[in-house]
Amino acid sequence: MHLAFFFLLSAATLCLGQSGSQSQTLDPGDYPPSQDRGSSLVPVVSSETALGASPNVQSPQQSSPPEPTGTSGEGNTAKPSEPNGLGQSTSTAKEGTPAGQEQPKRILGVMPNFRAVSAGALPPPPTAKQAFIIATQNSFDYSSFIFVGITSLLAEGTDAHAQLGKGVAGFGRYYWRGFVDKTDGNYLVIFALPTLFHQDERYYALGKGGIWKRGFYAGSRIVITPDYHGHNSFNISELLGRGMAQGISAAYYPSGSRTAGALTTKFAYAIGRDALTNTFREFWPDIATHVLHRHP
C-alpha cells in the first residue's frame, strides 16, 4: 500500500514539473519575433499522457476546459498580425505605444495624419501598394479638402500671389492650385520616390524625452528617414520630391511665380511646412491629453 502510494506521488510530482516547464516555454511574452515562431514551439504533452497509469491523480492544469481537438498545437501560438492597408497592423500599432501617445488618422478632423506612426510601434516597411494608399488618403480624404481650403483662404487673404486676384474667384484660383500642389507632392514624396529609393516616408513619433529633443527629432525627419531595413538614410524622397513638385507648379502659377527666386522660396516654404507639420504631429497627443483633456 505504501509502495503504491509512493509511486503515485512520484508520478504526480513528475507531471507537475513537466507542466510547469511547458507553461514557461509557451509563455507568449517569451516568443521570438513572429517570423521565427514556427520553429520555436515545442510539442505540447498533456498531463493525462504524463500520468499514464495514474488516472486518479490530477494536475492543476486539468482544471481548465480542454482545448478543441486539433488546436492544442496552434491555440497557444501567437499568429503574426495581418498588415492593414497602411502597412501598420492594429496589434503592432498598440504594442509598445505609451498611454495617450496614439497618433490619430486626422487631427481635429481637419488635418490629415495618415503618415504618422504611434510612438513605440514598429510596423513592417510599406509595400508600393501601401505607400500608394497613404498618398491617396493624404490627398483625397475629406480632411484634405478642408485643410486645402484653410490654407487657400490664408493665401488669398495675405495676397500671396497678387495675380490670382481676390474674393471668391481669387479663392477658387488659389484652391485648385493648392490642391494640385498637395496632390502631386504627396504622390512624389510618399509613393513614387520612396518606392524607387526604398525609403519609408511615414513619420515615426518619438513620444518621449524633453521638448527640445523631440522638437529637433521631428524637424530633422525632413532630411533623415528610415530605409526598408530600418537604417537612417538621407531623405532624398522628401527633398527631391518637393523640388519636383515646385518645378511642376511653374506650369500653372502666374508668370510672377515662375522665377528661380520665387520657386526657391516656395520650395523652402514646403520643406519648412513639412518640418512644422512633423513637430505638430509629435506633440499633438500631449496637447490633446494634457491641454484639451481628450483622447488624441
LOKEFI-318979 format. One record per residue (C-alpha): residue number from 1; residue in three letters; chain; x, y, z. Coordinates in pm, 1 decimal, always signed. Example, Ala and Ser with C-alpha at 12.3 -4.5 7.8 and 13.67 -1.06 7.14 Angstrom:
// residues 2
(r 1; "Ala"; "A"; (+1230.0; -450.0; +780.0)) (r 2; "Ser"; "A"; (+1367.0; -106.0; +714.0)) 
// end
This chain:
// residues 296
(r 1; "Met"; "A"; (+0.0; +0.0; +0.0)) (r 2; "His"; "A"; (+271.9; +243.8; +95.9)) (r 3; "Leu"; "A"; (+473.7; +144.9; -208.3)) (r 4; "Ala"; "A"; (+178.0; +208.2; -442.6)) (r 5; "Phe"; "A"; (+117.5; +544.6; -279.0)) (r 6; "Phe"; "A"; (+487.2; +629.2; -324.9)) (r 7; "Phe"; "A"; (+469.3; +550.4; -698.3)) (r 8; "Leu"; "A"; (+154.6; +760.1; -739.0)) (r 9; "Leu"; "A"; (+314.7; +1056.0; -559.3)) (r 10; "Ser"; "A"; (+629.6; +1028.5; -775.5)) (r 11; "Ala"; "A"; (+424.1; +1025.1; -1095.6)) (r 12; "Ala"; "A"; (+224.9; +1332.0; -985.7)) (r 13; "Thr"; "A"; (+542.9; +1522.8; -897.1)) (r 14; "Leu"; "A"; (+695.7; +1440.0; -1233.8)) (r 15; "Cys"; "A"; (+377.0; +1553.9; -1410.4)) (r 16; "Leu"; "A"; (+366.4; +1886.5; -1225.4)) (r 17; "Gly"; "A"; (+731.9; +1952.8; -1308.0)) (r 18; "Gln"; "A"; (+673.6; +1886.0; -1677.9)) (r 19; "Ser"; "A"; (+360.1; +2100.8; -1684.1)) (r 20; "Gly"; "A"; (+537.8; +2393.4; -1520.1)) (r 21; "Ser"; "A"; (+824.6; +2375.1; -1767.9)) (r 22; "Gln"; "A"; (+580.4; +2358.9; -2059.1)) (r 23; "Ser"; "A"; (+387.0; +2661.9; -1932.6)) (r 24; "Gln"; "A"; (+706.5; +2859.4; -1914.6)) (r 25; "Thr"; "A"; (+805.7; +2750.9; -2266.3)) (r 26; "Leu"; "A"; (+469.8; +2859.8; -2412.1)) (r 27; "Asp"; "A"; (+455.0; +3199.6; -2242.4)) (r 28; "Pro"; "A"; (+370.7; +3444.9; -2526.4)) (r 29; "Gly"; "A"; (+597.8; +3702.9; -2369.0)) (r 30; "Asp"; "A"; (+895.3; +3476.0; -2433.0)) (r 31; "Tyr"; "A"; (+822.2; +3420.5; -2801.1)) (r 32; "Pro"; "A"; (+1077.2; +3528.5; -3060.2)) (r 33; "Pro"; "A"; (+962.4; +3754.4; -3347.2)) (r 34; "Ser"; "A"; (+663.9; +3624.2; -3538.8)) (r 35; "Gln"; "A"; (+867.1; +3506.3; -3837.7)) (r 36; "Asp"; "A"; (+1061.3; +3263.2; -3609.5)) (r 37; "Arg"; "A"; (+773.0; +3140.1; -3404.1)) (r 38; "Gly"; "A"; (+703.5; +2837.5; -3621.0)) (r 39; "Ser"; "A"; (+1041.3; +2686.1; -3540.1)) (r 40; "Ser"; "A"; (+1043.8; +2777.2; -3170.6)) (r 41; "Leu"; "A"; (+740.5; +2589.1; -3043.4)) (r 42; "Val"; "A"; (+778.0; +2255.8; -2865.7)) (r 43; "Pro"; "A"; (+517.8; +1976.7; -2879.4)) (r 44; "Val"; "A"; (+255.7; +2000.1; -2606.3)) (r 45; "Val"; "A"; (+237.4; +1692.3; -2385.0)) (r 46; "Ser"; "A"; (-86.3; +1663.8; -2191.8)) (r 47; "Ser"; "A"; (-95.3; +1590.7; -1820.3)) (r 48; "Glu"; "A"; (-306.6; +1283.2; -1887.6)) (r 49; "Thr"; "A"; (-30.2; +1129.0; -2100.7)) (r 50; "Ala"; "A"; (+233.7; +1210.0; -1841.2)) (r 51; "Leu"; "A"; (+35.3; +1041.3; -1563.3)) (r 52; "Gly"; "A"; (-1.9; +721.9; -1765.6)) (r 53; "Ala"; "A"; (-141.2; +455.5; -1532.5)) (r 54; "Ser"; "A"; (-237.7; +702.4; -1256.4)) (r 55; "Pro"; "A"; (-577.2; +840.4; -1369.6)) (r 56; "Asn"; "A"; (-682.9; +939.1; -1018.5)) (r 57; "Val"; "A"; (-402.5; +1192.7; -976.1)) (r 58; "Gln"; "A"; (-497.8; +1524.2; -1138.1)) (r 59; "Ser"; "A"; (-267.8; +1807.2; -1247.0)) (r 60; "Pro"; "A"; (-370.0; +2167.9; -1167.3)) (r 61; "Gln"; "A"; (-369.5; +2243.2; -1541.7)) (r 62; "Gln"; "A"; (-652.7; +1995.5; -1596.9)) (r 63; "Ser"; "A"; (-895.1; +2223.5; -1411.0)) (r 64; "Ser"; "A"; (-922.5; +2446.7; -1716.5)) (r 65; "Pro"; "A"; (-1150.4; +2339.6; -2005.8)) (r 66; "Pro"; "A"; (-969.1; +2123.9; -2262.2)) (r 67; "Glu"; "A"; (-889.1; +2276.5; -2598.6)) (r 68; "Pro"; "A"; (-1082.1; +2167.4; -2908.0)) (r 69; "Thr"; "A"; (-936.0; +1869.5; -3093.3)) (r 70; "Gly"; "A"; (-664.6; +1961.8; -3338.0)) (r 71; "Thr"; "A"; (-589.1; +2303.8; -3185.3)) (r 72; "Ser"; "A"; (-363.5; +2215.8; -2893.0)) (r 73; "Gly"; "A"; (-54.1; +2289.9; -3101.4)) (r 74; "Glu"; "A"; (-198.4; +2606.5; -3256.9)) (r 75; "Gly"; "A"; (-413.3; +2761.0; -2986.8)) (r 76; "Asn"; "A"; (-112.3; +2877.2; -2786.8)) (r 77; "Thr"; "A"; (+72.2; +3006.8; -3091.4)) (r 78; "Ala"; "A"; (+55.8; +3385.3; -3135.0)) (r 79; "Lys"; "A"; (-15.1; +3434.3; -3503.7)) (r 80; "Pro"; "A"; (+166.9; +3705.7; -3697.5)) (r 81; "Ser"; "A"; (-53.9; +4010.9; -3731.9)) (r 82; "Glu"; "A"; (-202.0; +4091.7; -4070.4)) (r 83; "Pro"; "A"; (-97.3; +4432.1; -4203.1)) (r 84; "Asn"; "A"; (-379.1; +4665.5; -4297.9)) (r 85; "Gly"; "A"; (-390.8; +4898.4; -4594.9)) (r 86; "Leu"; "A"; (-145.9; +5138.5; -4434.5)) (r 87; "Gly"; "A"; (+118.9; +4877.4; -4357.5)) (r 88; "Gln"; "A"; (+58.7; +4901.8; -3983.0)) (r 89; "Ser"; "A"; (-134.0; +4624.5; -3809.8)) (r 90; "Thr"; "A"; (-372.4; +4700.2; -3526.6)) (r 91; "Ser"; "A"; (-176.2; +4487.4; -3278.2)) (r 92; "Thr"; "A"; (+155.6; +4635.8; -3389.7)) (r 93; "Ala"; "A"; (+20.1; +4986.7; -3352.6)) (r 94; "Lys"; "A"; (-81.0; +4921.0; -2991.4)) (r 95; "Glu"; "A"; (+217.8; +4718.8; -2872.3)) (r 96; "Gly"; "A"; (+477.3; +4939.1; -2709.6)) (r 97; "Thr"; "A"; (+275.3; +5261.1; -2751.1)) (r 98; "Pro"; "A"; (+266.0; +5465.0; -2427.6)) (r 99; "Ala"; "A"; (-79.2; +5554.5; -2298.0)) (r 100; "Gly"; "A"; (-206.2; +5874.4; -2454.1)) (r 101; "Gln"; "A"; (+57.6; +5870.0; -2731.9)) (r 102; "Glu"; "A"; (-153.9; +5719.6; -3010.6)) (r 103; "Gln"; "A"; (-141.2; +5906.0; -3340.3)) (r 104; "Pro"; "A"; (-489.1; +5966.8; -3489.8)) (r 105; "Lys"; "A"; (-559.6; +5945.0; -3861.1)) (r 106; "Arg"; "A"; (-693.0; +6300.6; -3857.9)) (r 107; "Ile"; "A"; (-601.3; +6576.7; -3614.8)) (r 108; "Leu"; "A"; (-917.2; +6756.7; -3501.1)) (r 109; "Gly"; "A"; (-1086.4; +6603.9; -3803.7)) (r 110; "Val"; "A"; (-918.8; +6862.4; -4028.5)) (r 111; "Met"; "A"; (-550.2; +6784.1; -4064.7)) (r 112; "Pro"; "A"; (-468.0; +6457.2; -4248.1)) (r 113; "Asn"; "A"; (-233.2; +6244.7; -4037.9)) (r 114; "Phe"; "A"; (-217.1; +5915.6; -4225.9)) (r 115; "Arg"; "A"; (+163.8; +5920.5; -4243.4)) (r 116; "Ala"; "A"; (+207.6; +5915.3; -3866.0)) (r 117; "Val"; "A"; (+310.3; +5602.1; -3672.1)) (r 118; "Ser"; "A"; (+242.7; +5598.4; -3296.9)) (r 119; "Ala"; "A"; (+538.7; +5613.6; -3058.4)) (r 120; "Gly"; "A"; (+679.3; +5268.0; -2986.5)) (r 121; "Ala"; "A"; (+508.8; +5098.3; -3282.4)) (r 122; "Leu"; "A"; (+729.2; +4921.8; -3536.4)) (r 123; "Pro"; "A"; (+526.5; +4828.2; -3843.6)) (r 124; "Pro"; "A"; (+693.6; +4647.7; -4133.8)) (r 125; "Pro"; "A"; (+823.4; +4852.6; -4428.5)) (r 126; "Pro"; "A"; (+540.2; +4970.6; -4654.6)) (r 127; "Thr"; "A"; (+489.5; +4798.3; -4985.9)) (r 128; "Ala"; "A"; (+441.3; +5006.2; -5300.8)) (r 129; "Lys"; "A"; (+66.1; +4945.0; -5273.3)) (r 130; "Gln"; "A"; (+54.4; +5059.9; -4912.2)) (r 131; "Ala"; "A"; (+256.6; +5373.1; -4991.5)) (r 132; "Phe"; "A"; (+14.8; +5448.2; -5276.9)) (r 133; "Ile"; "A"; (-280.1; +5410.9; -5038.6)) (r 134; "Ile"; "A"; (-125.2; +5651.9; -4787.8)) (r 135; "Ala"; "A"; (-59.1; +5909.3; -5062.4)) (r 136; "Thr"; "A"; (-417.1; +5872.8; -5185.4)) (r 137; "Gln"; "A"; (-564.4; +5913.1; -4837.0)) (r 138; "Asn"; "A"; (-346.5; +6216.1; -4772.5)) (r 139; "Ser"; "A"; (-472.8; +6368.8; -5097.8)) (r 140; "Phe"; "A"; (-840.6; +6273.9; -5122.4)) (r 141; "Asp"; "A"; (-966.1; +6223.1; -4768.0)) (r 142; "Tyr"; "A"; (-1237.8; +6473.5; -4675.0)) (r 143; "Ser"; "A"; (-998.0; +6631.6; -4425.8)) (r 144; "Ser"; "A"; (-759.6; +6712.9; -4711.4)) (r 145; "Phe"; "A"; (-1022.8; +6925.0; -4887.2)) (r 146; "Ile"; "A"; (-1088.0; +7114.7; -4564.2)) (r 147; "Phe"; "A"; (-717.8; +7165.9; -4497.4)) (r 148; "Val"; "A"; (-652.3; +7295.1; -4851.2)) (r 149; "Gly"; "A"; (-947.2; +7529.3; -4809.8)) (r 150; "Ile"; "A"; (-795.0; +7676.9; -4493.4)) (r 151; "Thr"; "A"; (-450.2; +7725.6; -4648.0)) (r 152; "Ser"; "A"; (-603.2; +7871.4; -4966.4)) (r 153; "Leu"; "A"; (-807.7; +8115.3; -4762.5)) (r 154; "Leu"; "A"; (-493.9; +8227.8; -4580.9)) (r 155; "Ala"; "A"; (-305.1; +8266.2; -4909.7)) (r 156; "Glu"; "A"; (-588.0; +8469.7; -5063.0)) (r 157; "Gly"; "A"; (-615.4; +8684.6; -4752.8)) (r 158; "Thr"; "A"; (-242.7; +8763.4; -4747.6)) (r 159; "Asp"; "A"; (-233.6; +8817.0; -5125.6)) (r 160; "Ala"; "A"; (+39.3; +8555.0; -5165.8)) (r 161; "His"; "A"; (+3.3; +8564.3; -5545.4)) (r 162; "Ala"; "A"; (-142.4; +8900.0; -5639.0)) (r 163; "Gln"; "A"; (-205.5; +8793.5; -5999.7)) (r 164; "Leu"; "A"; (-459.8; +8536.2; -5883.0)) (r 165; "Gly"; "A"; (-690.9; +8809.2; -5757.7)) (r 166; "Lys"; "A"; (-916.3; +8844.0; -5454.8)) (r 167; "Gly"; "A"; (-1264.7; +8744.7; -5346.5)) (r 168; "Val"; "A"; (-1447.6; +8423.5; -5433.4)) (r 169; "Ala"; "A"; (-1289.6; +8398.2; -5779.1)) (r 170; "Gly"; "A"; (-944.0; +8452.5; -5636.0)) (r 171; "Phe"; "A"; (-1007.8; +8192.7; -5364.4)) (r 172; "Gly"; "A"; (-1107.7; +7940.7; -5632.5)) (r 173; "Arg"; "A"; (-782.9; +8004.1; -5822.9)) (r 174; "Tyr"; "A"; (-581.0; +7955.0; -5506.0)) (r 175; "Tyr"; "A"; (-778.7; +7644.6; -5411.8)) (r 176; "Trp"; "A"; (-732.5; +7431.9; -5722.6)) (r 177; "Arg"; "A"; (-364.9; +7523.6; -5744.9)) (r 178; "Gly"; "A"; (-314.2; +7441.6; -5378.0)) (r 179; "Phe"; "A"; (-492.4; +7110.4; -5425.4)) (r 180; "Val"; "A"; (-271.9; +7015.7; -5721.6)) (r 181; "Asp"; "A"; (+38.7; +7121.3; -5523.7)) (r 182; "Lys"; "A"; (-61.8; +6897.9; -5237.2)) (r 183; "Thr"; "A"; (-162.5; +6600.4; -5451.3)) (r 184; "Asp"; "A"; (+140.1; +6575.4; -5680.3)) (r 185; "Gly"; "A"; (+366.4; +6642.3; -5382.6)) (r 186; "Asn"; "A"; (+203.6; +6357.2; -5189.3)) (r 187; "Tyr"; "A"; (+241.6; +6103.3; -5468.2)) (r 188; "Leu"; "A"; (+603.0; +6203.2; -5531.3)) (r 189; "Val"; "A"; (+713.9; +6222.4; -5164.5)) (r 190; "Ile"; "A"; (+508.6; +5936.9; -5016.9)) (r 191; "Phe"; "A"; (+475.5; +5688.1; -5302.5)) (r 192; "Ala"; "A"; (+685.6; +5726.5; -5618.9)) (r 193; "Leu"; "A"; (+1029.0; +5827.8; -5489.7)) (r 194; "Pro"; "A"; (+1022.6; +5620.2; -5168.1)) (r 195; "Thr"; "A"; (+935.7; +5314.1; -5376.8)) (r 196; "Leu"; "A"; (+1224.7; +5392.7; -5609.3)) (r 197; "Phe"; "A"; (+1477.5; +5462.6; -5331.3)) (r 198; "His"; "A"; (+1339.4; +5203.3; -5083.2)) (r 199; "Gln"; "A"; (+1262.0; +5460.0; -4813.1)) (r 200; "Asp"; "A"; (+984.5; +5476.0; -4554.7)) (r 201; "Glu"; "A"; (+827.9; +5822.5; -4556.8)) (r 202; "Arg"; "A"; (+597.4; +5768.5; -4262.2)) (r 203; "Tyr"; "A"; (+658.8; +5982.3; -3954.1)) (r 204; "Tyr"; "A"; (+764.0; +5769.7; -3655.6)) (r 205; "Ala"; "A"; (+669.6; +5965.0; -3344.1)) (r 206; "Leu"; "A"; (+927.3; +5967.9; -3064.9)) (r 207; "Gly"; "A"; (+678.7; +6024.3; -2782.5)) (r 208; "Lys"; "A"; (+934.0; +6059.4; -2500.5)) (r 209; "Gly"; "A"; (+1216.3; +6286.2; -2390.2)) (r 210; "Gly"; "A"; (+1241.0; +6661.2; -2342.7)) (r 211; "Ile"; "A"; (+1070.8; +6922.7; -2558.1)) (r 212; "Trp"; "A"; (+1391.1; +7026.4; -2736.3)) (r 213; "Lys"; "A"; (+1493.4; +6667.8; -2804.7)) (r 214; "Arg"; "A"; (+1156.1; +6576.8; -2951.0)) (r 215; "Gly"; "A"; (+1127.8; +6902.2; -3143.6)) (r 216; "Phe"; "A"; (+1470.4; +6859.7; -3300.6)) (r 217; "Tyr"; "A"; (+1393.3; +6498.2; -3385.3)) (r 218; "Ala"; "A"; (+1062.1; +6592.0; -3553.9)) (r 219; "Gly"; "A"; (+1216.2; +6870.9; -3761.1)) (r 220; "Ser"; "A"; (+1513.2; +6660.0; -3865.5)) (r 221; "Arg"; "A"; (+1289.3; +6398.2; -4030.1)) (r 222; "Ile"; "A"; (+1279.9; +6609.3; -4346.1)) (r 223; "Val"; "A"; (+1646.1; +6520.3; -4402.5)) (r 224; "Ile"; "A"; (+1659.5; +6180.7; -4223.4)) (r 225; "Thr"; "A"; (+1424.9; +5889.5; -4286.8)) (r 226; "Pro"; "A"; (+1447.4; +5511.0; -4237.2)) (r 227; "Asp"; "A"; (+1508.1; +5284.5; -4532.9)) (r 228; "Tyr"; "A"; (+1339.6; +4947.5; -4579.9)) (r 229; "His"; "A"; (+1594.8; +4790.1; -4344.0)) (r 230; "Gly"; "A"; (+1521.2; +5036.9; -4063.4)) (r 231; "His"; "A"; (+1850.1; +5227.2; -4101.1)) (r 232; "Asn"; "A"; (+1856.9; +5606.3; -4108.9)) (r 233; "Ser"; "A"; (+1921.7; +5744.4; -4456.8)) (r 234; "Phe"; "A"; (+1937.6; +6083.1; -4628.6)) (r 235; "Asn"; "A"; (+1579.3; +6178.1; -4711.6)) (r 236; "Ile"; "A"; (+1618.7; +6216.3; -5086.3)) (r 237; "Ser"; "A"; (+1249.1; +6134.7; -5133.7)) (r 238; "Glu"; "A"; (+1137.3; +6440.4; -4937.2)) (r 239; "Leu"; "A"; (+1383.7; +6691.9; -5076.9)) (r 240; "Leu"; "A"; (+1377.7; +6577.8; -5439.3)) (r 241; "Gly"; "A"; (+1001.8; +6521.8; -5432.1)) (r 242; "Arg"; "A"; (+927.1; +6873.9; -5306.6)) (r 243; "Gly"; "A"; (+1168.2; +7017.9; -5561.5)) (r 244; "Met"; "A"; (+998.7; +6828.7; -5845.0)) (r 245; "Ala"; "A"; (+655.6; +6942.3; -5725.3)) (r 246; "Gln"; "A"; (+768.1; +7306.3; -5734.3)) (r 247; "Gly"; "A"; (+902.8; +7257.0; -6084.7)) (r 248; "Ile"; "A"; (+564.4; +7118.8; -6194.4)) (r 249; "Ser"; "A"; (+383.3; +7412.5; -6033.6)) (r 250; "Ala"; "A"; (+559.3; +7651.4; -6270.9)) (r 251; "Ala"; "A"; (+320.8; +7526.4; -6539.7)) (r 252; "Tyr"; "A"; (+4.6; +7658.0; -6368.8)) (r 253; "Tyr"; "A"; (+110.1; +7952.7; -6148.9)) (r 254; "Pro"; "A"; (+126.2; +8311.9; -6282.9)) (r 255; "Ser"; "A"; (+443.3; +8429.8; -6453.5)) (r 256; "Gly"; "A"; (+549.0; +8624.5; -6146.6)) (r 257; "Ser"; "A"; (+574.7; +8295.2; -5954.9)) (r 258; "Arg"; "A"; (+790.9; +8117.3; -6212.6)) (r 259; "Thr"; "A"; (+1121.9; +8288.1; -6141.8)) (r 260; "Ala"; "A"; (+1407.7; +8098.6; -5981.1)) (r 261; "Gly"; "A"; (+1376.2; +8311.8; -5668.8)) (r 262; "Ala"; "A"; (+1001.4; +8250.5; -5640.9)) (r 263; "Leu"; "A"; (+1037.7; +7875.1; -5689.7)) (r 264; "Thr"; "A"; (+1318.5; +7861.3; -5433.2)) (r 265; "Thr"; "A"; (+1100.9; +8047.3; -5185.3)) (r 266; "Lys"; "A"; (+811.9; +7807.4; -5243.9)) (r 267; "Phe"; "A"; (+1046.6; +7510.1; -5206.6)) (r 268; "Ala"; "A"; (+1178.7; +7642.8; -4874.7)) (r 269; "Tyr"; "A"; (+821.7; +7705.4; -4760.7)) (r 270; "Ala"; "A"; (+720.9; +7346.5; -4848.2)) (r 271; "Ile"; "A"; (+1016.1; +7199.2; -4659.2)) (r 272; "Gly"; "A"; (+956.1; +7425.7; -4359.8)) (r 273; "Arg"; "A"; (+586.7; +7337.4; -4361.1)) (r 274; "Asp"; "A"; (+669.2; +6964.9; -4352.1)) (r 275; "Ala"; "A"; (+911.0; +7018.7; -4061.8)) (r 276; "Leu"; "A"; (+645.6; +7212.3; -3865.8)) (r 277; "Thr"; "A"; (+383.4; +6950.5; -3951.3)) (r 278; "Asn"; "A"; (+607.1; +6675.5; -3812.0)) (r 279; "Thr"; "A"; (+660.6; +6879.2; -3495.9)) (r 280; "Phe"; "A"; (+287.0; +6927.0; -3454.6)) (r 281; "Arg"; "A"; (+233.3; +6553.8; -3509.2)) (r 282; "Glu"; "A"; (+492.2; +6476.5; -3243.4)) (r 283; "Phe"; "A"; (+333.5; +6691.3; -2973.7)) (r 284; "Trp"; "A"; (-32.1; +6654.1; -3068.3)) (r 285; "Pro"; "A"; (-100.4; +6357.5; -2832.8)) (r 286; "Asp"; "A"; (+41.4; +6562.3; -2541.9)) (r 287; "Ile"; "A"; (-163.6; +6868.3; -2638.5)) (r 288; "Ala"; "A"; (-480.7; +6662.0; -2672.2)) (r 289; "Thr"; "A"; (-428.2; +6474.5; -2344.6)) (r 290; "His"; "A"; (-288.9; +6742.5; -2112.6)) (r 291; "Val"; "A"; (-429.2; +7065.0; -2257.5)) (r 292; "Leu"; "A"; (-758.0; +6971.7; -2424.2)) (r 293; "His"; "A"; (-820.7; +6677.8; -2186.5)) (r 294; "Arg"; "A"; (-935.6; +6449.7; -2465.8)) (r 295; "His"; "A"; (-814.4; +6137.2; -2639.7)) (r 296; "Pro"; "A"; (-577.4; +6218.1; -2928.6)) 
// end
